[in-house]
């Protein structure tokens, strides 16, 4: 993996992209969610170069998103950790976006189903604390305790200088 180019940014999205922002990484996570655990299976399904796959898997393990089990043998398995499973809503949101904006003319490529009921899940959406659906225009922001440094990123004006409701 390359150096952490966003380490200087005090931004949750930038910090997340440092961990999972590579397209191969997202596809590895997708396959892990679908049950792939073996290096050779990831390599065969993705068609990724072995050195790139080894690098991405090592990075995911170092970040605690995947765990390696089975020792150094060829039977090593890679599994999502609780931290990795926390990325499932991100993967679902990206898949739902892709089905809407990069649709296959035949329909959805994957339908995510509640294992217990057998019914499709709702599309990922923004919800208020009470559960009602919100639109992006319904959102605003407040400075959180982790944003003590108001210095702008990428030349953007400081948050305090922005009109109320503009997202950083």
Protein Blocks (a to p, Z undefined) as FASTA:
>chain_A
ZZdfklmpccfklmmmmmmmpfklmmmmmmmmnopabfklmmmmnopafklmmmmmmmmm
mnopaccehijbfkbccdddfklmmmmmmmmmmmmmmmmmmccfkbpfbdcddfklopac
dddddddfkopacdfklpccdddfklmblcdeehiacfklpcehiaZZ
